[in-house]
C-alpha cells in the first residue's frame, strides 16, 4: 500500500493536521486517498480515541470502500471499520472509521448537534459538489468555530477549484498529489448514434476493440435497464462469450456488487453506472467504453420537484471516465459520440445547489436551528428565487408555520429520505390506507411522460377499451397504463399501439418500488387494499397544494392558480370540476403566445383543502367603486392563499368605507359634486392664504387631506354617485371654521372689495401668487395708491381693463399708473371709446 501515490504526502498531511484543523487534499482518482487517508489519520493518532467519519456521495462506494479498508486492516467489517447508509448500518461502539453517505451525518447533527465522539470528518469526492456535502461542510465549520474547536476537517477531491475552497475554509492547508496515470488513447464515433440503441453500439465497439487490446473492460451506462441490455448484447458477441460480464450499480445486492470488482482468471467486462467514475478503483481495467450518459438530478419547474433523468455527461466527467483505463498501464477509451458532439457538451456539471430544488435541505436547516437560510454559510450561494421557492413550498405544505419556523408536521416529514412533497403524500396515504397506490402516483410525477397523445380515433378507442375511462383524475388513466405495461413486461410492441411509453413505464415501476421501501422503512401501512378514488385524490392534493387551480368559468379551460398565476387546463385532461390540482405546470407556445399549461390534473374539493391546510384559508371583504354602475359595492371572498374560491357581491357597505371611496372618485373628477363650484374653491384658497398671512390667528388650514375629509363628510351615508351628485356642500365646508373664525375670514380675506364708485370688485385668490382684481379703468377713478386687504398687509394686484374688458395694464401701485402710463393710454382709448368718461 505504501506504493500508492498518496503516501508521498503522508508525513506532510499528518504534520499539517497536528497544527491545523482544516486541510484540502487534491489527488487524482487512483491515488489511494479514499482508502488510505482514513487509515493514515487513525494510525497517526490524529483522531485520538475519537471516530473518523468519511462522507461519500454514493451508497455503493460507501459500502465497498468500508469493506476494502476493513480487508486491508485485517479486521471484520462492522468492528474497527464500518459503514452507514440509509436503511443499512454496519458499525458499532468499537468502530473507529465509519464510511457514511452525506445525508447520514447531516441527520446525525439534528439529534447530536455537537457530534460527540467524532474526531475527524473527511469529505471525499467533494468535487462532485453534492448538495448535502456542501451543507454538511458548512454545518461542520460552524460547529468547529463554536463548540468543537478540536474537530478536524479534511476535504478531498480528484479535480477541484482548490483556491476558492481554500478561501472558504480559511485558515486552511492545501496538499496536492500528482497521482500516477498512464496515457489513454481516446476514440470517437465517426457519426452520431441517432436512434441506434446505445447498448448495441457498445457491444459492437467491444467486439472490435477486444481483439486489439488486453485487460478488463469498463463500460459506462446510465442506469440498471441500460446495463441489463448492454450485458445481454455483449454476451451475444463472439468476444463477450469468452468473458465474465457483470453489472455494477447501486440497486444490486451487496454480493453482486462485490462480484463486479473481484478478480477473475478470464477477461472481465464491468458494465457500470457513474459510480465507477471516481470513488471506486477497479483493478485491471485497460479499456473504457463510454455511452456518455448518466442519470442527473435536476429541478423540474414544470412539476416543482427534483427529477432524475438521463442526460449527457459533461466533458469533465468524460475525462474522469477515460482516466479509468490508464491507472495501471496505457489504455484505450471509446466514446459513443462524435468529436464534434463532444465539444458541444458542457465543460462541467453545475453544483447541485445551482440545479436542485432546495425544499428538502431548507427543511433540514430549519430543523437544525437556522432561522434565515439566506444568511447561511453557503459555499456557493443559491439563487434568491430558489430559496424563496423552497420556503414558499414548505409553507404551503404545512412544514413551516407562518413565521418560517419548522412545524410538528415538518418534523414528521423530515424523517422521510424523500422530497417534502412525497413525504407529505406518504403521510396522507398512511392515514387513508392507500400507500401502494400513492407510491405509484409519486413515481409517475417524477418520471418521464408515460402516455403520449392519442394519434387518431382508432388509438383512442383501443386505449379506452383497454384502460377504461375516469373523470376524477388524469392519474387514474396513467395508473391503469402503468399496470397494463407491468403485466406485459414492458413490451414496447404491446404498449405502443395504446400510446404507452414502455421505457417510461419501466422507470416509473422502479421508482414506485423505491418509494414503497421508504414507506416500509418509516413504519407506514403498506398493505395492498381496494382504495377509494377520493383517497388518492386527497393524497395528490396533500403533495401539491401550491398547484391548486380554479376554472374561471364552466365553459373555459382557463384557470387561476395560487400565487397569482394563470393557466390553461390541457384539452386531453379528463377533469371537469371547477376546483382541481395540477401536478404538472409548464409553459408552452400556443397560437403564437406563451401559455401556462396545466396537466396531470386531479379533481379536489374545498373541504379537503380545509382538512389538510386550514391555515391557508381566509375570508376577506373588499369594498370597491364600480365605475360602470357608479356605486360602491362590497365583495366578500373566500380565499385559499391568494386564490379566490368564492365571491359574493352586495351594496351593504360600511358608511366610512363607502364615503372614502366616493370621496376618492370625487377628487379624481370622475364623480363631480354639482354644488362644489368655484366659490367653494375660492373659500378654501382665502382660508389657506389667511393662515399664512396671520399665523398668530392659528386658523385650521385646509390641505389635500383635510379637503378629502370634508368630501367624505359630504358623502357620508351614500353608496352611489346618484346619492351625492346634488348634495349641499356649503354646510359641511363652512363647518370647518367657527363663527368667529368665519367672520375673521370675511373681514381679512373678503370675497370682494368696494371701489370709490360703489362697485364691488371680486377678489381672485390663487396659490403662490398675490390676490388680484380685474375691473374697468373708470371704476378706479379716485383710487390714488394701493388697494390692500388683511389689515392693509396684503396689496392687491390690479388688472386694469379697457371698456371692452380687455386688460391694458397690471399693477399694484395706481399712483404710478396714473402718472406714467395713463396719459398715453387715455389718448388712444378716448379715440376708441369717446362715449365713456375720461378724466
ZAMIDO-995808 format. One record per residue (C-alpha): z, x, y; residue in one letter. Coordinates in steps of 0.1 Angstrom, whole numbers. Layout:
# ZAMIDO-995808
(r (Z,X,Y),"A")
...
This chain:
# ZAMIDO-995808
(r (0,0,0),"X")
(r (7,29,24),"X")
(r (-31,35,24),"X")
(r (-37,3,43),"X")
(r (-46,9,80),"X")
(r (-16,-10,93),"X")
(r (7,18,81),"X")
(r (-7,42,107),"X")
(r (12,21,132),"X")
(r (44,17,112),"X")
(r (65,43,130),"X")
(r (54,31,164),"X")
(r (59,-6,155),"X")
(r (95,0,144),"X")
(r (103,22,174),"X")
(r (89,-4,198),"X")
(r (108,-33,183),"X")
(r (141,-13,183),"X")
(r (139,-10,221),"X")
(r (119,-42,230),"X")
(r (120,-78,218),"X")
(r (83,-86,221),"X")
(r (52,-70,206),"X")
(r (15,-78,204),"X")
(r (-3,-63,174),"X")
(r (-41,-63,174),"X")
(r (-55,-54,140),"X")
(r (-88,-65,122),"X")
(r (-88,-86,91),"X")
(r (-82,-65,60),"X")
(r (-59,-40,78),"X")
(r (-29,-54,59),"X")
(r (-10,-69,88),"X")
(r (-3,-103,73),"X")
(r (13,-89,41),"X")
(r (27,-56,53),"X")
(r (42,-62,87),"X")
(r (68,-87,74),"X")
(r (78,-61,48),"X")
(r (80,-33,74),"X")
(r (102,-55,95),"X")
(r (125,-62,66),"X")
(r (127,-27,52),"X")
(r (133,-10,86),"X")
(r (164,-32,91),"X")
(r (150,-47,123),"X")
(r (159,-82,111),"X")
(r (195,-72,102),"X")
(r (209,-99,80),"X")
(r (186,-125,95),"X")
(r (154,-141,83),"X")
(r (118,-132,92),"X")
(r (96,-162,97),"X")
(r (59,-157,96),"X")
(r (37,-185,111),"X")
(r (3,-192,96),"X")
(r (-23,-217,108),"X")
(r (-32,-228,73),"X")
(r (-12,-242,43),"X")
(r (-33,-224,17),"X")
(r (-29,-190,33),"X")
(r (8,-196,38),"X")
(r (15,-201,1),"X")
(r (-8,-174,-11),"X")
(r (4,-148,13),"X")
(r (40,-155,3),"X")
(r (31,-152,-34),"X")
(r (13,-119,-26),"X")
(r (42,-104,-8),"X")
(r (67,-115,-35),"X")
(r (44,-99,-61),"X")
(r (42,-67,-42),"X")
(r (80,-66,-38),"X")
(r (85,-74,-75),"X")
(r (106,-105,-67),"X")
(r (105,-141,-77),"X")
(r (87,-164,-52),"X")
(r (114,-185,-35),"X")
(r (141,-159,-35),"X")
(r (137,-129,-12),"X")
(r (102,-142,-2),"X")
(r (93,-178,1),"X")
(r (72,-203,20),"X")
(r (75,-238,35),"X")
(r (46,-261,43),"X")
(r (45,-299,48),"X")
(r (57,-315,16),"X")
(r (63,-282,-2),"X")
(r (93,-259,2),"X")
(r (98,-228,-20),"X")
(r (126,-209,-4),"X")
(r (164,-208,-2),"X")
(r (195,-193,12),"X")
(r (186,-158,-1),"X")
(r (151,-159,15),"X")
(r (145,-131,40),"X")
(r (108,-135,45),"X")
(r (96,-171,49),"X")
(r (59,-179,55),"X")
(r (55,-213,72),"X")
(r (28,-234,88),"X")
(r (30,-236,126),"X")
(r (43,-272,128),"X")
(r (72,-264,104),"X")
(r (90,-241,128),"X")
(r (85,-264,158),"X")
(r (101,-293,139),"X")
(r (129,-270,129),"X")
(r (136,-264,166),"X")
(r (142,-301,170),"X")
(r (171,-300,146),"X")
(r (182,-264,152),"X")
(r (173,-255,188),"X")
(r (189,-220,185),"X")
(r (171,-212,153),"X")
(r (203,-198,138),"X")
(r (198,-172,112),"X")
(r (162,-163,122),"X")
(r (159,-127,135),"X")
(r (122,-123,139),"X")
(r (93,-147,144),"X")
(r (58,-134,135),"X")
(r (28,-153,148),"X")
(r (-1,-144,126),"X")
(r (-38,-151,133),"X")
(r (-29,-160,168),"X")
(r (-65,-155,180),"X")
(r (-73,-189,164),"X")
(r (-53,-205,192),"X")
(r (-40,-234,173),"X")
(r (-21,-259,195),"X")
(r (12,-257,176),"X")
(r (11,-219,176),"X")
(r (8,-219,214),"X")
(r (36,-244,218),"X")
(r (59,-227,193),"X")
(r (54,-193,210),"X")
(r (63,-209,244),"X")
(r (94,-225,230),"X")
(r (104,-192,213),"X")
(r (101,-174,246),"X")
(r (123,-199,264),"X")
(r (149,-196,236),"X")
(r (147,-158,237),"X")
(r (153,-158,275),"X")
(r (182,-182,273),"X")
(r (204,-184,242),"X")
(r (188,-159,219),"X")
(r (181,-126,236),"X")
(r (184,-109,202),"X")
(r (154,-128,188),"X")
(r (123,-107,183),"X")
(r (88,-119,186),"X")
(r (56,-104,171),"X")
(r (22,-118,179),"X")
(r (-6,-106,155),"X")
(r (-43,-112,157),"X")
(r (-76,-99,144),"X")
(r (-95,-104,176),"X")
(r (-77,-113,208),"X")
(r (-77,-111,245),"X")
(r (-47,-89,243),"X")
(r (-45,-83,281),"X")
(r (-39,-119,290),"X")
(r (-15,-124,261),"X")
(r (5,-92,270),"X")
(r (7,-105,306),"X")
(r (20,-139,293),"X")
(r (46,-122,272),"X")
(r (56,-95,297),"X")
(r (76,-74,293),"X")
(r (57,-67,261),"X")
(r (44,-38,240),"X")
(r (9,-36,227),"X")
(r (-3,-19,195),"X")
(r (-39,-17,183),"X")
(r (-51,-8,148),"X")
(r (-88,2,143),"X")
(r (-87,-10,108),"X")
(r (-112,1,82),"X")
(r (-146,-16,78),"X")
(r (-180,-7,63),"X")
(r (-214,-17,77),"X")
(r (-227,-52,68),"X")
(r (-264,-59,68),"X")
(r (-268,-94,83),"X")
(r (-299,-116,74),"X")
(r (-311,-149,88),"X")
(r (-334,-176,76),"X")
(r (-370,-175,88),"X")
(r (-370,-212,97),"X")
(r (-343,-239,102),"X")
(r (-330,-258,72),"X")
(r (-337,-291,87),"X")
(r (-329,-319,62),"X")
(r (-328,-294,32),"X")
(r (-294,-296,16),"X")
(r (-273,-267,26),"X")
(r (-259,-263,-10),"X")
(r (-293,-259,-24),"X")
(r (-302,-233,3),"X")
(r (-270,-214,-6),"X")
(r (-279,-214,-43),"X")
(r (-314,-202,-36),"X")
(r (-302,-173,-14),"X")
(r (-276,-165,-41),"X")
(r (-303,-163,-67),"X")
(r (-323,-140,-45),"X")
(r (-296,-116,-33),"X")
(r (-276,-114,-65),"X")
(r (-305,-94,-80),"X")
(r (-303,-69,-52),"X")
(r (-265,-64,-49),"X")
(r (-233,-57,-67),"X")
(r (-198,-70,-62),"X")
(r (-184,-105,-58),"X")
(r (-199,-132,-36),"X")
(r (-181,-153,-10),"X")
(r (-199,-185,1),"X")
(r (-186,-204,31),"X")
(r (-190,-242,32),"X")
(r (-175,-268,54),"X")
(r (-154,-290,30),"X")
(r (-145,-299,-5),"X")
(r (-175,-321,-11),"X")
(r (-200,-294,0),"X")
(r (-181,-268,-21),"X")
(r (-185,-290,-52),"X")
(r (-222,-295,-46),"X")
(r (-227,-257,-40),"X")
(r (-208,-247,-71),"X")
(r (-230,-271,-91),"X")
(r (-262,-258,-76),"X")
(r (-252,-221,-81),"X")
(r (-242,-227,-117),"X")
(r (-276,-241,-124),"X")
(r (-293,-208,-113),"X")
(r (-300,-181,-137),"X")
(r (-277,-156,-119),"X")
(r (-250,-182,-115),"X")
(r (-248,-190,-152),"X")
(r (-236,-154,-158),"X")
(r (-209,-156,-131),"X")
(r (-175,-171,-127),"X")
(r (-180,-197,-99),"X")
(r (-148,-210,-83),"X")
(r (-138,-232,-54),"X")
(r (-112,-223,-27),"X")
(r (-99,-249,-2),"X")
(r (-66,-264,9),"X")
(r (-68,-296,-13),"X")
(r (-68,-276,-46),"X")
(r (-38,-273,-68),"X")
(r (-19,-241,-64),"X")
(r (-31,-228,-98),"X")
(r (-67,-233,-89),"X")
(r (-63,-216,-56),"X")
(r (-47,-186,-73),"X")
(r (-76,-185,-98),"X")
(r (-101,-181,-70),"X")
(r (-85,-149,-57),"X")
(r (-77,-134,-92),"X")
(r (-97,-105,-106),"X")
(r (-123,-111,-134),"X")
(r (-143,-88,-156),"X")
(r (-176,-106,-148),"X")
(r (-190,-111,-113),"X")
(r (-172,-138,-93),"X")
(r (-185,-163,-68),"X")
(r (-159,-179,-45),"X")
(r (-171,-210,-26),"X")
(r (-146,-215,2),"X")
(r (-138,-233,35),"X")
(r (-130,-212,65),"X")
(r (-96,-205,50),"X")
(r (-111,-173,37),"X")
(r (-124,-163,71),"X")
(r (-93,-144,83),"X")
(r (-59,-149,67),"X")
(r (-68,-141,31),"X")
(r (-84,-108,20),"X")
(r (-102,-113,-13),"X")
(r (-108,-80,-31),"X")
(r (-142,-71,-44),"X")
(r (-164,-92,-21),"X")
(r (-196,-74,-12),"X")
(r (-218,-104,-3),"X")
(r (-212,-133,21),"X")
(r (-234,-164,22),"X")
(r (-225,-184,53),"X")
(r (-235,-221,58),"X")
(r (-223,-217,94),"X")
(r (-203,-249,94),"X")
(r (-167,-259,95),"X")
(r (-145,-289,100),"X")
(r (-133,-286,135),"X")
(r (-106,-307,151),"X")
(r (-116,-322,184),"X")
(r (-106,-351,206),"X")
(r (-129,-380,204),"X")
(r (-127,-400,237),"X")
(r (-146,-429,221),"X")
(r (-117,-436,196),"X")
(r (-89,-420,215),"X")
(r (-80,-397,186),"X")
(r (-84,-363,172),"X")
(r (-112,-361,147),"X")
(r (-121,-335,120),"X")
(r (-158,-334,118),"X")
(r (-184,-309,106),"X")
(r (-197,-287,134),"X")
(r (-215,-254,138),"X")
(r (-191,-224,139),"X")
(r (-191,-200,169),"X")
(r (-207,-166,169),"X")
(r (-172,-150,168),"X")
(r (-164,-169,136),"X")
(r (-197,-159,121),"X")
(r (-188,-122,128),"X")
(r (-154,-127,111),"X")
(r (-171,-142,80),"X")
(r (-197,-114,78),"X")
(r (-170,-88,80),"X")
(r (-156,-101,47),"X")
(r (-184,-83,30),"X")
(r (-175,-49,44),"X")
(r (-138,-45,35),"X")
(r (-142,-20,6),"X")
(r (-179,-9,8),"X")
(r (-211,-16,27),"X")
(r (-221,-53,23),"X")
(r (-247,-80,29),"X")
(r (-244,-113,47),"X")
(r (-269,-141,46),"X")
(r (-266,-167,74),"X")
(r (-282,-200,66),"X")
(r (-297,-205,100),"X")
(r (-323,-186,121),"X")
(r (-316,-158,145),"X")
(r (-327,-180,174),"X")
(r (-303,-207,163),"X")
(r (-275,-180,162),"X")
(r (-280,-173,199),"X")
(r (-276,-210,207),"X")
(r (-242,-211,191),"X")
(r (-211,-210,214),"X")
(r (-197,-175,218),"X")
(r (-162,-186,205),"X")
(r (-143,-218,199),"X")
(r (-122,-233,226),"X")
(r (-85,-231,222),"X")
(r (-71,-263,207),"X")
(r (-51,-270,239),"X")
(r (-85,-275,256),"X")
(r (-102,-297,230),"X")
(r (-75,-318,212),"X")
(r (-56,-349,221),"X")
(r (-21,-338,232),"X")
(r (-2,-370,224),"X")
(r (15,-356,192),"X")
(r (25,-323,208),"X")
(r (37,-341,240),"X")
(r (59,-363,219),"X")
(r (73,-333,202),"X")
(r (80,-316,236),"X")
(r (97,-347,249),"X")
(r (119,-348,217),"X")
(r (129,-312,224),"X")
(r (141,-320,259),"X")
(r (110,-310,280),"X")
(r (111,-336,308),"X")
(r (80,-325,328),"X")
(r (53,-314,303),"X")
(r (30,-304,332),"X")
(r (55,-276,341),"X")
(r (59,-265,305),"X")
(r (53,-228,298),"X")
(r (17,-232,287),"X")
(r (-1,-200,276),"X")
(r (-32,-218,288),"X")
(r (-25,-250,307),"X")
(r (-44,-281,295),"X")
(r (-63,-302,320),"X")
(r (-41,-325,340),"X")
(r (-61,-356,328),"X")
(r (-55,-346,292),"X")
(r (-17,-346,298),"X")
(r (-19,-378,317),"X")
(r (-39,-394,289),"X")
(r (-13,-384,264),"X")
(r (16,-397,284),"X")
(r (-2,-430,291),"X")
(r (-9,-435,254),"X")
(r (26,-426,243),"X")
(r (40,-451,268),"X")
(r (15,-478,256),"X")
(r (26,-472,220),"X")
(r (62,-475,229),"X")
(r (70,-439,220),"X")
(r (81,-432,256),"X")
(r (100,-455,279),"X")
(r (91,-464,314),"X")
(r (109,-433,327),"X")
(r (89,-410,304),"X")
(r (118,-402,280),"X")
(r (113,-405,242),"X")
(r (124,-438,228),"X")
(r (141,-446,195),"X")
(r (107,-458,182),"X")
(r (92,-425,194),"X")
(r (117,-405,173),"X")
(r (108,-425,143),"X")
(r (71,-419,149),"X")
(r (78,-381,153),"X")
(r (88,-380,116),"X")
(r (52,-385,106),"X")
(r (30,-354,105),"X")
(r (2,-375,120),"X")
(r (-12,-386,153),"X")
(r (11,-411,170),"X")
(r (-15,-439,167),"X")
(r (-13,-436,129),"X")
(r (24,-432,129),"X")
(r (27,-465,148),"X")
(r (2,-482,124),"X")
(r (21,-470,93),"X")
(r (54,-481,106),"X")
(r (40,-516,113),"X")
(r (23,-516,79),"X")
(r (56,-508,62),"X")
(r (72,-537,79),"X")
(r (43,-561,70),"X")
(r (38,-547,34),"X")
(r (2,-536,38),"X")
(r (3,-498,38),"X")
(r (-25,-492,12),"X")
(r (-50,-513,33),"X")
(r (-39,-498,66),"X")
(r (-44,-462,55),"X")
(r (-80,-471,48),"X")
(r (-84,-486,82),"X")
(r (-68,-454,97),"X")
(r (-93,-434,77),"X")
(r (-122,-455,90),"X")
(r (-112,-449,126),"X")
(r (-111,-411,121),"X")
(r (-143,-405,101),"X")
(r (-180,-409,108),"X")
(r (-196,-443,111),"X")
(r (-196,-460,77),"X")
(r (-221,-488,84),"X")
(r (-254,-485,103),"X")
(r (-270,-514,120),"X")
(r (-289,-537,95),"X")
(r (-326,-529,96),"X")
(r (-343,-563,93),"X")
(r (-332,-597,79),"X")
(r (-335,-586,42),"X")
(r (-309,-558,46),"X")
(r (-286,-582,65),"X")
(r (-290,-608,37),"X")
(r (-284,-582,10),"X")
(r (-253,-569,29),"X")
(r (-239,-604,34),"X")
(r (-244,-612,-3),"X")
(r (-227,-580,-15),"X")
(r (-200,-577,11),"X")
(r (-194,-612,24),"X")
(r (-186,-622,60),"X")
(r (-154,-624,81),"X")
(r (-147,-633,117),"X")
(r (-113,-617,123),"X")
(r (-121,-580,124),"X")
(r (-151,-556,121),"X")
(r (-128,-535,99),"X")
(r (-128,-561,71),"X")
(r (-165,-556,65),"X")
(r (-161,-518,67),"X")
(r (-132,-521,41),"X")
(r (-154,-540,17),"X")
(r (-182,-515,23),"X")
(r (-158,-486,15),"X")
(r (-146,-503,-17),"X")
(r (-183,-510,-27),"X")
(r (-191,-473,-22),"X")
(r (-160,-462,-42),"X")
(r (-168,-485,-71),"X")
(r (-203,-469,-73),"X")
(r (-190,-433,-70),"X")
(r (-205,-430,-35),"X")
(r (-240,-431,-49),"X")
(r (-265,-428,-19),"X")
(r (-292,-447,-38),"X")
(r (-269,-477,-43),"X")
(r (-253,-476,-8),"X")
(r (-284,-470,13),"X")
(r (-300,-505,8),"X")
(r (-269,-521,23),"X")
(r (-268,-496,52),"X")
(r (-237,-479,39),"X")
(r (-235,-441,47),"X")
(r (-223,-427,13),"X")
(r (-210,-393,26),"X")
(r (-190,-410,54),"X")
(r (-175,-434,28),"X")
(r (-165,-404,7),"X")
(r (-148,-387,37),"X")
(r (-130,-420,45),"X")
(r (-117,-423,10),"X")
(r (-104,-388,11),"X")
(r (-87,-393,44),"X")
(r (-71,-426,32),"X")
(r (-56,-406,3),"X")
(r (-41,-381,28),"X")
(r (-26,-409,49),"X")
(r (-12,-426,17),"X")
(r (5,-393,7),"X")
(r (20,-391,42),"X")
(r (33,-427,39),"X")
(r (48,-420,5),"X")
(r (65,-388,16),"X")
(r (81,-407,45),"X")
(r (95,-433,21),"X")
(r (72,-462,31),"X")
(r (65,-490,8),"X")
(r (30,-482,-6),"X")
(r (29,-509,-33),"X")
(r (-5,-525,-35),"X")
(r (-4,-562,-30),"X")
(r (-25,-591,-16),"X")
(r (-25,-586,21),"X")
(r (-29,-615,47),"X")
(r (-57,-607,72),"X")
(r (-32,-612,101),"X")
(r (-10,-584,88),"X")
(r (-39,-559,90),"X")
(r (-49,-572,124),"X")
(r (-14,-567,138),"X")
(r (-13,-532,124),"X")
(r (-46,-523,142),"X")
(r (-31,-536,174),"X")
(r (0,-515,169),"X")
(r (-21,-484,169),"X")
(r (-45,-492,197),"X")
(r (-26,-511,225),"X")
(r (-45,-490,251),"X")
(r (-77,-506,239),"X")
(r (-68,-543,243),"X")
(r (-96,-563,258),"X")
(r (-102,-599,271),"X")
(r (-136,-616,273),"X")
(r (-143,-626,308),"X")
(r (-155,-660,296),"X")
(r (-166,-676,263),"X")
(r (-203,-672,270),"X")
(r (-204,-635,275),"X")
(r (-198,-602,257),"X")
(r (-184,-587,288),"X")
(r (-147,-578,287),"X")
(r (-119,-565,308),"X")
(r (-97,-538,292),"X")
(r (-62,-525,300),"X")
(r (-60,-497,326),"X")
(r (-87,-512,348),"X")
(r (-117,-506,326),"X")
(r (-147,-529,319),"X")
(r (-168,-530,288),"X")
(r (-193,-549,267),"X")
(r (-185,-560,231),"X")
(r (-211,-548,206),"X")
(r (-235,-575,196),"X")
(r (-230,-568,159),"X")
(r (-193,-574,162),"X")
(r (-180,-604,142),"X")
(r (-151,-611,165),"X")
(r (-155,-642,186),"X")
(r (-120,-647,200),"X")
(r (-112,-641,237),"X")
(r (-85,-616,230),"X")
(r (-93,-585,209),"X")
(r (-86,-548,204),"X")
(r (-115,-523,202),"X")
(r (-108,-493,181),"X")
(r (-139,-475,194),"X")
(r (-148,-474,231),"X")
(r (-178,-453,241),"X")
(r (-203,-450,269),"X")
(r (-240,-458,261),"X")
(r (-271,-463,282),"X")
(r (-282,-499,282),"X")
(r (-312,-511,303),"X")
(r (-311,-480,325),"X")
(r (-273,-484,332),"X")
(r (-244,-467,316),"X")
(r (-222,-493,299),"X")
(r (-189,-490,281),"X")
(r (-195,-504,246),"X")
(r (-166,-518,225),"X")
(r (-169,-517,187),"X")
(r (-148,-518,156),"X")
(r (-131,-549,172),"X")
(r (-103,-569,158),"X")
(r (-91,-604,169),"X")
(r (-55,-605,181),"X")
(r (-30,-630,196),"X")
(r (-9,-628,226),"X")
(r (22,-635,205),"X")
(r (16,-602,186),"X")
(r (13,-583,218),"X")
(r (47,-597,229),"X")
(r (62,-588,195),"X")
(r (50,-552,195),"X")
(r (50,-544,232),"X")
(r (74,-567,251),"X")
(r (79,-542,279),"X")
(r (41,-543,286),"X")
(r (42,-579,299),"X")
(r (49,-591,334),"X")
(r (44,-623,353),"X")
(r (30,-619,388),"X")
(r (23,-643,416),"X")
(r (-4,-631,441),"X")
(r (-8,-650,473),"X")
(r (-42,-646,489),"X")
(r (-66,-662,515),"X")
(r (-97,-678,500),"X")
(r (-124,-671,526),"X")
(r (-147,-698,512),"X")
(r (-120,-725,513),"X")
(r (-104,-710,544),"X")
(r (-70,-717,529),"X")
(r (-41,-697,514),"X")
(r (-37,-700,476),"X")
(r (-12,-687,450),"X")
(r (-24,-672,418),"X")
(r (2,-669,390),"X")
(r (-9,-644,364),"X")
(r (4,-632,330),"X")
(r (-5,-595,326),"X")
(r (-4,-571,297),"X")
(r (-1,-538,317),"X")
(r (-28,-545,343),"X")
(r (-49,-568,321),"X")
(r (-48,-604,333),"X")
(r (-44,-626,302),"X")
(r (-39,-659,321),"X")
(r (-43,-671,356),"X")
(r (-33,-704,373),"X")
(r (-41,-713,409),"X")
(r (-23,-736,434),"X")
(r (-17,-741,471),"X")
(r (20,-742,467),"X")
(r (27,-711,487),"X")
(r (60,-699,503),"X")
(r (57,-706,541),"X")
(r (64,-670,551),"X")
(r (36,-656,529),"X")
(r (11,-683,539),"X")
(r (19,-677,576),"X")
(r (15,-639,572),"X")
(r (-19,-642,555),"X")
(r (-32,-668,581),"X")
(r (-20,-646,609),"X")
(r (-39,-617,594),"X")
(r (-71,-638,594),"X")
(r (-64,-649,630),"X")
(r (-60,-612,641),"X")
(r (-92,-603,622),"X")
(r (-111,-630,641),"X")
(r (-122,-650,611),"X")
(r (-98,-679,619),"X")
(r (-96,-681,658),"X")
(r (-70,-703,674),"X")
(r (-88,-726,697),"X")
(r (-59,-727,722),"X")
(r (-54,-690,723),"X")
(r (-76,-682,753),"X")
(r (-79,-655,779),"X")
(r (-49,-669,798),"X")
(r (-26,-661,768),"X")
(r (-41,-626,765),"X")
(r (-35,-621,803),"X")
(r (1,-633,800),"X")
(r (7,-606,773),"X")
(r (-10,-579,795),"X")
(r (11,-589,825),"X")
(r (42,-586,805),"X")
(r (33,-553,789),"X")
(r (24,-537,823),"X")
(r (55,-551,839),"X")
(r (76,-533,812),"X")
(r (60,-501,823),"X")
(r (64,-507,860),"X")
(r (100,-518,857),"X")
(r (116,-501,826),"X")
(r (150,-509,842),"X")
(r (144,-546,835),"X")
(r (144,-539,797),"X")
(r (118,-566,791),"X")
(r (107,-570,755),"X")
(r (72,-555,752),"X")
(r (46,-574,731),"X")
(r (27,-548,709),"X")
(r (5,-554,679),"X")
(r (33,-560,655),"X")
(r (51,-584,679),"X")
(r (18,-602,686),"X")
(r (13,-607,649),"X")
(r (48,-621,646),"X")
(r (40,-647,673),"X")
(r (9,-657,655),"X")
(r (29,-660,622),"X")
(r (53,-684,641),"X")
(r (23,-704,652),"X")
(r (10,-706,616),"X")
(r (44,-714,601),"X")
(r (42,-743,577),"X")
(r (4,-742,574),"X")
(r (-17,-732,544),"X")
(r (-52,-736,558),"X")
(r (-73,-729,589),"X")
(r (-76,-766,595),"X")
(r (-38,-767,599),"X")
(r (-37,-741,627),"X")
(r (-71,-744,644),"X")
(r (-58,-766,673),"X")
(r (-21,-759,672),"X")
(r (-4,-754,705),"X")
(r (0,-717,714),"X")
(r (19,-716,747),"X")
(r (53,-729,734),"X")
(r (55,-700,709),"X")
(r (42,-673,733),"X")
(r (64,-682,762),"X")
(r (95,-684,740),"X")
(r (92,-646,738),"X")
(r (109,-645,772),"X")
(r (140,-662,785),"X")
(r (136,-684,816),"X")
(r (150,-657,838),"X")
(r (125,-631,824),"X")
(r (96,-656,827),"X")
(r (105,-661,864),"X")
(r (106,-623,869),"X")
(r (72,-620,853),"X")
(r (57,-647,876),"X")
(r (72,-630,907),"X")
(r (64,-594,899),"X")
(r (32,-597,879),"X")
(r (17,-630,892),"X")
(r (-14,-647,879),"X")
(r (-28,-650,914),"X")
(r (-22,-636,949),"X")
(r (-26,-657,981),"X")
(r (-50,-643,1008),"X")
(r (-48,-649,1046),"X")
(r (-73,-678,1044),"X")
(r (-51,-696,1019),"X")
(r (-73,-689,989),"X")
(r (-55,-677,958),"X")
(r (-74,-649,940),"X")
(r (-70,-644,903),"X")
(r (-55,-610,893),"X")
(r (-70,-595,862),"X")
(r (-48,-572,842),"X")
(r (-61,-546,817),"X")
(r (-46,-519,795),"X")
(r (-48,-484,810),"X")
(r (-61,-495,844),"X")
(r (-47,-509,876),"X")
(r (-48,-547,880),"X")
(r (-77,-560,902),"X")
(r (-90,-590,920),"X")
(r (-126,-599,928),"X")
(r (-132,-620,960),"X")
(r (-158,-626,987),"X")
(r (-156,-604,1018),"X")
(r (-149,-634,1040),"X")
(r (-117,-641,1021),"X")
(r (-104,-607,1031),"X")
(r (-107,-611,1068),"X")
(r (-72,-605,1081),"X")
(r (-62,-581,1054),"X")
(r (-59,-548,1071),"X")
(r (-43,-525,1045),"X")
(r (-35,-527,1008),"X")
(r (-27,-557,986),"X")
(r (4,-550,964),"X")
(r (24,-567,937),"X")
(r (55,-558,917),"X")
(r (78,-555,947),"X")
(r (50,-536,965),"X")
(r (50,-509,938),"X")
(r (15,-515,925),"X")
(r (-16,-516,947),"X")
(r (-44,-539,936),"X")
(r (-79,-527,931),"X")
(r (-101,-550,952),"X")
(r (-137,-557,942),"X")
(r (-154,-569,974),"X")
(r (-181,-594,968),"X")
(r (-211,-604,988),"X")
(r (-217,-641,995),"X")
(r (-239,-641,963),"X")
(r (-207,-629,944),"X")
(r (-222,-595,936),"X")
(r (-199,-565,941),"X")
(r (-206,-544,972),"X")
(r (-175,-522,972),"X")
(r (-144,-514,951),"X")
(r (-114,-501,970),"X")
(r (-76,-501,971),"X")
(r (-74,-495,1009),"X")
(r (-91,-521,1030),"X")
(r (-83,-503,1063),"X")
(r (-106,-475,1053),"X")
(r (-132,-501,1041),"X")
(r (-132,-519,1074),"X")
(r (-135,-487,1094),"X")
(r (-161,-467,1073),"X")
(r (-181,-490,1051),"X")
(r (-180,-524,1066),"X")
(r (-201,-518,1097),"X")
(r (-231,-507,1076),"X")
(r (-227,-534,1050),"X")
(r (-223,-561,1077),"X")
(r (-257,-554,1093),"X")
(r (-275,-557,1060),"X")
(r (-256,-587,1047),"X")
(r (-257,-606,1081),"X")
(r (-295,-605,1079),"X")
(r (-295,-618,1044),"X")
(r (-268,-645,1049),"X")
(r (-269,-655,1086),"X")
(r (-251,-688,1080),"X")
(r (-219,-671,1067),"X")
(r (-191,-660,1090),"X")
(r (-193,-623,1100),"X")
(r (-166,-607,1121),"X")
